[in-house]
Structures are given as C-alpha cells and as structure tokens.
Amino acid sequence: MDRRRRPPGGHEQNAARAGTSLSELAADADVSYTLLEPGRPSGMTLYFTTFVFTFLFYFSSVLLGAGLATSVVEEKQNRIVEIVASSIKVRDLLIGKTLGATLMALAQIALLAGVAVVALLATGRDQLLQQIGGGLGWYLVFYTVGVAVLACVFAAAGAVSTRHEDIASATTPVSTLLMVMMFGSLLASGTVKTVLSFLPLGSVMVMPSRLVSDDAAWWEAGVALLISLAAAVVVIRLAERIYRRALMQTSGKLTFRRALRLTD
C-alpha cells in the first residue's frame, strides 16, 4: 500500500465532512518571523568575505614580492645599483622601492574595493554593503601595513640573491609563512581564529572578517594594528640592514644570517 496516497475526496471534501471550509481553515493563518540577530551577515557572506580578504592579500603579496625581488637582482646583475648608490644612500633606495610598491598595491586593492562597492550599490545590496563596510575600511589599513613590511622583506631577499635562480630559495620562507597564514585564516575557528587575528600578517586576513561578523570590537582591531606596527618596525629595520649590507655583494648567494654579519 502506498502510504503517500492522499485520502479520497480531496481537501475541500474533507473540510466539508468536518463541517468547515478551506477558507475558514486558512483564516488568520499568516506566518510571520522575527530575526534573532537582525543585521548580522549570513554564514555564506562571512565565509566569502574572509576568503576574498585572505586571497587578495596572499595573491597580491606573492606577485609584489616576486616582481620586487626580481628587479633588485636585475639591478645587481646590470651594475645599475652601483651607479644609483653613488648618488643616493642605499637606505633611501630601499625606502623608494618600498613606498612605490606599497602605493601600487594599495591603488590596486582600492580599485577592486571601489568596483565591489559600485557593484553592490548597482544590484541593490545596500544592506550587505553596510554589513561589510567597516571591515573593508579596516582591511585597507591592515593591508597597507602588511604590504609595506613584505615589500622590505622581499627587497632584502632580492639583495641576498645574485642570480634569478636564487630568488626562489630566498623568498621561500616568506611565501611559506604567507601560505600557512592563508590556510589558517580560512580553516581556523574559535580561540585559534581569535589568536590569529592579533598576529602580524594574520590580522590582515582575519581581523576584518571578525569585525564583519561582530566577533571583535573596534578596540581589538586597534590593538591588533598596534601589534602589527610594532612588529613592522622590527622587521623593517632588519630587512633594511640586510638590504644595505648585501646589495653590493656580487660574489655569490648569501643567506639572511650571513648578510646580517656583514659590515656596512
């Protein structure tokens, strides 16, 4: 016997047998709902936001680093850097490279953010824009700090290299760290995600999405930014020292440790 078969007579006849009608049964049957967390983004929105923030930072950092390290090696091979260094300080040369790379990366990400905002407005997603707007603003701030630090590190990696074949081994530690941070940002949850949002580089990928989901307050973002700035000062000083001491070395590939032991 098919248990899914409806009783004979249909709904109207069944209602008539019960002494009523379908219209009477449907009266005052309107269903309403109340959002328990109004304005909170959906799970899909949060995951997509985290993925976009993380992937854009990782992808742009890797491309930026490869191009910057390659340009430094080419300047060493062509002896151009010796001519430039005779006119300006090596430190000033690094500052110029870092500022140029940072501004270019920031302009690219700002352009993408502008296109995203226009697309959301054009499709009537004003509420979604309001939900991610604050996180997007913080993302640009964290992104700028992270890219500036990585630009110095990749420039130092290019300085310790003398051939294009040396670039891969010199930049592998930084690229590996970025990849670990990327997968950690996408897969972490709970306490691990909270801790990761305060770590340098990790805060670029995680903290903006925590702000979007209301899992973090503005002061937490401020603390994470201060930690990133403090770490940036230390890393930039080390990278500047390596770059300054290794840039004129053309006898062979150096390591970061050996470059730090060299004299100016």
C-alpha positions as CSV (number, residue, x, y, z in Angstrom):
1,M,0.0,0.0,0.0
2,D,1.3,3.4,-0.9
3,R,1.3,5.4,2.3
4,R,1.9,8.7,0.4
5,R,-1.5,8.4,-1.3
6,R,-3.9,11.1,-0.3
7,P,-7.3,10.2,1.2
8,P,-10.1,10.1,-1.4
9,G,-12.2,13.2,-1.9
10,G,-9.6,15.9,-1.8
11,H,-9.0,18.7,0.7
12,E,-12.3,20.5,0.1
13,Q,-14.5,17.4,0.6
14,N,-12.5,16.5,3.7
15,A,-13.1,20.0,5.1
16,A,-16.8,19.8,4.3
17,R,-17.1,16.5,6.1
18,A,-15.5,18.2,9.1
19,G,-18.1,20.9,9.0
20,T,-15.8,23.7,7.8
21,S,-14.2,25.0,4.6
22,L,-10.7,25.7,3.3
23,S,-11.2,29.5,3.5
24,E,-12.1,29.2,7.2
25,L,-9.2,27.0,7.9
26,A,-6.8,29.4,6.1
27,A,-8.2,32.4,8.0
28,D,-5.6,34.1,10.4
29,A,-3.0,31.6,9.2
30,D,-0.4,34.2,8.1
31,V,3.1,33.3,9.2
32,S,5.4,35.9,10.4
33,Y,9.0,35.7,11.6
34,T,11.4,37.7,13.8
35,L,15.1,37.8,13.1
36,L,17.0,36.8,16.3
37,E,20.1,38.7,15.1
38,P,19.0,41.5,12.8
39,G,21.7,42.9,10.5
40,R,24.1,40.0,11.1
41,P,25.6,38.7,7.8
42,S,24.8,35.2,6.8
43,G,27.3,32.4,7.1
44,M,27.9,32.4,3.4
45,T,28.6,36.1,3.4
46,L,31.1,35.8,6.2
47,Y,32.9,32.9,4.6
48,F,33.0,34.7,1.2
49,T,34.3,37.9,2.9
50,T,37.0,36.0,4.7
51,F,38.0,34.2,1.5
52,V,38.2,37.4,-0.5
53,F,40.2,39.3,2.1
54,T,42.6,36.4,2.6
55,F,43.1,35.5,-1.1
56,L,43.6,39.1,-2.2
57,F,46.3,39.7,0.4
58,Y,48.1,36.5,-0.3
59,F,47.9,36.8,-4.1
60,S,49.0,40.4,-4.3
61,S,51.8,39.9,-1.8
62,V,53.3,37.0,-3.7
63,L,53.1,38.9,-7.0
64,L,54.5,42.0,-5.4
65,G,57.3,40.1,-3.8
66,A,58.3,38.2,-6.9
67,G,58.5,41.4,-9.0
68,L,60.4,43.4,-6.4
69,A,63.0,40.7,-5.7
70,T,63.5,40.2,-9.5
71,S,64.0,43.9,-10.0
72,V,66.7,44.0,-7.3
73,V,68.5,41.1,-8.8
74,E,68.5,42.6,-12.2
75,E,69.9,45.9,-10.9
76,K,72.7,43.9,-9.2
77,Q,73.5,41.9,-12.4
78,N,73.5,45.0,-14.6
79,R,75.5,47.0,-12.1
80,I,72.9,49.7,-12.2
81,V,72.7,49.7,-8.4
82,E,76.3,50.7,-8.1
83,I,75.6,53.9,-10.2
84,V,72.5,54.7,-8.2
85,A,74.2,54.0,-4.9
86,S,76.9,56.6,-5.8
87,S,74.3,59.3,-5.9
88,I,71.9,58.4,-3.1
89,K,72.0,56.3,0.1
90,V,71.2,52.6,-0.2
91,R,68.6,53.1,2.6
92,D,66.9,55.8,0.6
93,L,66.8,53.4,-2.4
94,L,65.0,50.8,-0.3
95,I,62.6,53.4,1.0
96,G,61.8,54.4,-2.5
97,K,61.2,50.9,-3.6
98,T,59.0,50.1,-0.6
99,L,56.9,53.2,-1.0
100,G,56.4,52.6,-4.7
101,A,55.5,49.0,-4.3
102,T,53.1,49.8,-1.4
103,L,51.4,52.6,-3.2
104,M,50.9,50.5,-6.3
105,A,49.5,47.6,-4.3
106,L,47.2,49.9,-2.3
107,A,46.0,51.5,-5.5
108,Q,45.1,48.1,-7.0
109,I,43.2,46.9,-3.9
110,A,41.4,50.3,-3.6
111,L,40.3,50.0,-7.2
112,L,39.0,46.5,-6.6
113,A,37.2,47.7,-3.4
114,G,35.7,50.6,-5.4
115,V,34.4,48.2,-8.1
116,A,32.9,46.0,-5.4
117,V,31.1,48.9,-3.8
118,V,29.7,50.1,-7.1
119,A,28.6,46.6,-7.9
120,L,26.8,46.2,-4.6
121,L,25.0,49.5,-5.0
122,A,24.0,48.8,-8.6
123,T,22.5,45.4,-7.6
124,G,20.6,46.9,-4.6
125,R,22.8,45.2,-2.0
126,D,22.9,48.2,0.3
127,Q,22.4,46.2,3.4
128,L,25.3,43.9,2.5
129,L,27.5,46.9,1.9
130,Q,26.6,48.3,5.3
131,Q,27.5,44.9,6.9
132,I,31.0,44.7,5.3
133,G,31.8,48.4,5.0
134,G,33.5,48.7,8.4
135,G,35.5,45.6,7.9
136,L,36.6,46.7,4.4
137,G,37.9,50.0,5.8
138,W,40.0,48.2,8.5
139,Y,41.2,45.8,5.8
140,L,42.7,48.6,3.8
141,V,44.6,49.8,6.8
142,F,45.9,46.4,7.8
143,Y,46.7,45.7,4.1
144,T,48.8,48.8,3.8
145,V,50.9,47.9,6.9
146,G,51.3,44.2,5.8
147,V,52.3,45.1,2.2
148,A,54.9,47.7,3.3
149,V,56.6,45.1,5.6
150,L,56.6,42.4,2.9
151,A,58.0,44.8,0.4
152,C,61.0,45.4,2.6
153,V,61.4,41.7,3.2
154,F,61.2,40.7,-0.5
155,A,63.6,43.5,-1.4
156,A,66.1,42.1,1.2
157,A,65.5,38.6,-0.4
158,G,66.5,40.1,-3.7
159,A,69.6,41.7,-2.2
160,V,71.0,38.4,-0.9
161,S,70.5,36.8,-4.4
162,T,72.9,37.3,-7.2
163,R,71.0,35.3,-9.9
164,H,67.4,34.8,-10.9
165,E,67.7,31.1,-9.8
166,D,68.5,32.3,-6.2
167,I,65.2,34.2,-5.9
168,A,63.0,31.1,-5.3
169,S,65.1,29.8,-2.4
170,A,65.5,33.3,-0.9
171,T,61.8,34.0,-0.9
172,T,60.5,30.5,0.0
173,P,60.4,31.2,3.8
174,V,58.3,34.3,3.4
175,S,56.0,32.6,0.8
176,T,55.6,29.6,3.1
177,L,54.6,31.8,6.0
178,L,52.1,33.6,3.9
179,M,50.6,30.3,2.7
180,V,50.3,29.0,6.3
181,M,48.6,32.2,7.4
182,M,46.2,31.9,4.4
183,F,45.1,28.4,5.2
184,G,45.0,29.1,8.9
185,S,42.7,32.1,8.3
186,L,40.3,30.0,6.2
187,L,40.2,27.0,8.4
188,A,40.7,28.3,11.9
189,S,37.8,28.9,14.3
190,G,37.1,29.7,17.9
191,T,40.1,30.6,20.1
192,V,42.7,29.8,17.3
193,K,41.0,32.3,15.0
194,T,40.9,34.9,17.7
195,V,44.6,34.5,18.4
196,L,45.5,34.5,14.7
197,S,43.6,37.8,14.3
198,F,46.2,39.5,16.6
199,L,49.3,38.1,15.0
200,P,51.1,40.2,12.3
201,L,50.0,39.3,8.8
202,G,47.3,37.1,10.3
203,S,45.5,40.2,11.4
204,V,45.3,41.4,7.8
205,M,43.3,38.2,6.8
206,V,41.3,37.5,10.0
207,M,40.5,40.7,11.9
208,P,38.4,42.4,9.2
209,S,36.2,39.3,8.8
210,R,35.8,39.2,12.6
211,L,34.7,42.8,12.6
212,V,32.2,42.0,9.8
213,S,30.7,39.1,11.9
214,D,30.7,41.3,15.1
215,D,33.0,38.8,16.8
216,A,35.5,41.6,17.5
217,A,35.2,45.2,18.9
218,W,36.9,48.2,17.4
219,W,39.4,48.4,20.2
220,E,40.5,44.8,19.4
221,A,41.2,45.9,15.9
222,G,43.2,48.9,17.3
223,V,45.3,46.6,19.5
224,A,46.0,44.2,16.6
225,L,47.0,47.2,14.5
226,L,49.4,48.4,17.2
227,I,51.0,44.9,17.4
228,S,51.4,44.9,13.6
229,L,53.0,48.3,13.6
230,A,55.4,47.3,16.4
231,A,56.4,44.1,14.5
232,A,56.7,46.2,11.3
233,V,59.3,48.5,12.9
234,V,61.4,45.5,14.0
235,V,61.1,43.6,10.6
236,I,61.8,46.7,8.5
237,R,64.9,47.5,10.5
238,L,66.3,44.0,10.0
239,A,65.3,44.0,6.3
240,E,66.9,47.4,5.8
241,R,70.1,46.2,7.4
242,I,70.2,43.1,5.2
243,Y,69.4,45.0,2.1
244,R,72.1,47.6,2.8
245,R,74.8,45.1,3.5
246,A,74.0,42.6,0.8
247,L,73.1,44.8,-2.1
248,M,76.8,45.3,-3.2
249,Q,77.8,41.7,-2.7
250,T,78.0,40.0,-6.1
251,S,80.4,37.2,-5.3
252,G,77.7,34.6,-4.6
253,K,74.4,34.0,-2.9
254,L,74.1,35.0,0.7
255,T,71.8,33.9,3.5
256,F,69.9,36.4,5.7
257,R,72.1,35.4,8.7
258,R,75.3,35.9,6.8
259,A,74.1,39.2,5.4
260,L,73.5,40.4,9.0
261,R,77.1,39.6,9.9
262,L,78.5,41.7,7.1
263,T,79.7,45.2,7.8
264,D,78.4,48.3,6.0
